[in-house]
Amino acid sequence: MDIAIIGAGRVGSTLGRGLAAAGHRIHYVRRDVDSPVPERLDHDGATTGTAEAVVARSGVVLLATPWAAAEAAVSGLDFGGRPLLDATNPIGAGMALTHGHTDSGAEQVQRWAPTAKVVKVFNTTGMENMAEPRYPAGASMMLACGDDAEAVATAVSLATDLGFDAHPFGALASARLLEPFALVWIRLALVHGHGRDFAFGMLRR
């Protein structure tokens, strides 16, 4: 599958490398396409290009920018009904959510990108678990929610390709739960001293 990645920082490139290793073709968006390609984006199965060109040749788009850059990154792009996998979290000053309870960042992204089928996914854990979601006790859980069932299934399939224990989690409004849940992982990692090498899993009897 051809996958466009908007936001080619540490999160975007980590997901890109993992998806490329799983056999997908990765196309990173770059503003300055004439400058040398950063080392993190220079890997097998990857190309770079402008946002318009990269989206046009991809079947799925992944948004992995910081929240403050999300609106500018997607506004005005024609997604042509493609799935837009939203890995952002709407976190503002003081590590507080800018959206919540009656709205979510994912729903805001959908308003900014009305031609996309937005799916919230990859937002509830750190990039270390994106690089390696498998633990001795099992795989890290990943939930995906969106209003289009086929787009959600695509997100679940890609998360599974990365090694996550991935599951659908309802309509896009369910991001109102997933985004606060992301803060649980962030606070445990950065505030409560657990570090970044842990993950949430789903236990079964």
Secondary structure, DSSP 8 states (H G I E B T S, - for coil): -EEEEE--SHHHHHHHHHHHHTT-EEEEE-S-TTS---GGG-STTEEEE-HHHHHHT-SEEEE-S-HHHHHHHHTT---TT-EEEE----B-GGG-BSS-SS--HHHHHHHH-TTSEEEE-S-SS-HHHHH--EETTEE-EEEEEES-HHHHHHHHHHHHHHT-EEEE--SGGGHHHHHHHHHHHHHHHHTSS--SS--------
